[in-house]
């Protein structure tokens, strides 16, 4: 009986202290109280398509500085900037958020299941596919094309030129 009680107390203590240890040890799986962030975390792009999936659970990616209410153009600029600084996870998150913003539209109920075929949606999809295949130049070009085709937008971060770069893996 005493051994069972001691074992139960030890397991309870471990269960209480493990989350704090996980956060202090910078484990890639952590819950950040009050932020809604939990699960595996990664700063590298992944799980975009089946060739790029490293696990069944997509990791939590860094959030763009522009935030949840940013315009598609601002998010595309964030993606371009992140890619330029070898932050592929941030580029992926920015592209996915930009795609979501671009898909915010009014449609007739009969057209609700018709995919959006706008040029900027196609360009963002191309950028995500290029990112999944580690085609950094293709990603950069597709983002640039999405910015050029987005209504009232122009690249604002000096990425209009043909500069090539290779993010670290």
N, C-alpha and C positions, 0 to 999 in steps of 0.2 A: 504494500500500500504506500509506504513512504517513498519507495523508488518510483512508483507511478506518479506520485505528487511532485517529486523533484523533476522528473522528466517533463511533465506537463508545464511546470513553471519555467523550465529552461526553454522549451519550445515557444511558450507565450512571449518570453523576453526576446527571443530571436525574431519572432514575427513583428514585434513592436519596433525593434531597432533596425531591421533590415532596410526599410524604406529610407531612413535617414542615412544609413551607410551607403546605399545606392546613389543618393544625391551627392554626398560628399566625395564619393569615389569617381564621380563623373562617368558613371556607367552609361552605355548607349541606350539603356532602357530606364526611363525615369518618369515619374509624375511630378509635374510642377504645379503645386497647389495654387488655385486661383487663376491659372492661365488656360486651362483646358488642354494643355499639352501632356500627352502620355503616349507610351508605346516606344518602339525602337526609334532612335533619332539618328540622322545622318546628314552630313553636309554635301554628300555626293549624289548626283542624279541617279535614280534607279527606279525599277518597276514601271517604266513608261510603256514598254511592250514586252511580249513574252521572251524576246532575245535578251532583254536587259533586266529581267526579274532575278533578284538574288535571294529572295525569300517569299513566302506566301503572304507575309505582312509587309505592306509598304511602310517605309520608315517615315517618321515625322520630319519634315524639311524645314529649313530656316524660313522665317516670314520676311517678306519684302518690307523695306523701311516705309514705303508709301501707305501700308496698312490695308485693311479690308475694304475701305470705301474708295480706293484709288481708281482713277480712270484706266481704261485699257491701255491707252497710250503711255501713261506713267508706269504701268506695270511692264509694258514692253521695253521701256527705257531701263527699268530696273533689271530686267532679264539681260539686256545687252551689256549693262554695266557689270552685272554679276559674272557673266561669261568672260568678259575682258579681265576680270580679277580671279579667274579660275575657280569660281564658286558655282559649280554645276548644280548643286542641290537648290541653291537660291534661284538660279536661272530657271530650273524646272518649275519651282513653286510659282515664280512670277509669271511664267508662260501659262501655267494652268489657271491661275487667277485671271489673267488677261483674257483667256479663252472664255471663261465663265462670264466675265463682264460683257464681252462681245456677243455672247449668246442671250443676254438679257434683251428681250424684244417683245413687241406686241404682235400677235398673230391671230388670225381667225381660227376658231375651234377646229375647222376642217383641215387647217394647215399645221396643226400643233405637232403632228408626227413627221412632218417634212423637215429633213435636215437643212440647216443653214448652209448655203453654198457660196457665201460671200467671199471675196478674195482674201480679206484679212483672216477669216477663220481657216481657210485653206493654208495660208502662210504660217499661222501659229501651229497648225497640225504638222506642217513640214518641219518647222523648227523643233518641235517635240520629237519627231521621228529622227531627225538628224542628231539631236542630243542623245537619244537612246543608242544610236550607233556610233557615238563618240566622234561624229563629224562636226568638229567645232566651227570650221569655216562655213559649212552648209547651214549650221544653226544660226550663225551670225548673219548670213545673207538672208535667210528666211525671216528672221526678226526684222531686219532692215526693210524687207518687202512688206511685212505686215504693218510696220510704222508708216511706210509710204502710202499704203492703201487704206489705212484707217482714216475716217472722216476728220478733217481739220488737224491732222497730226504731222509732225516732222521730227526726225531724230534730233534730240537736244543734247546728246552727250558726245558729239564729235565722232560718232562711229560710222559716218557715211563713207569713209575711204576704204580701200581694199586691204587694210592691215590684217595680217594673219597671225594667229597665236595658237598655242596648244596648252589647254588647262592641264594641270598636274592630275594624275590619277589618284 
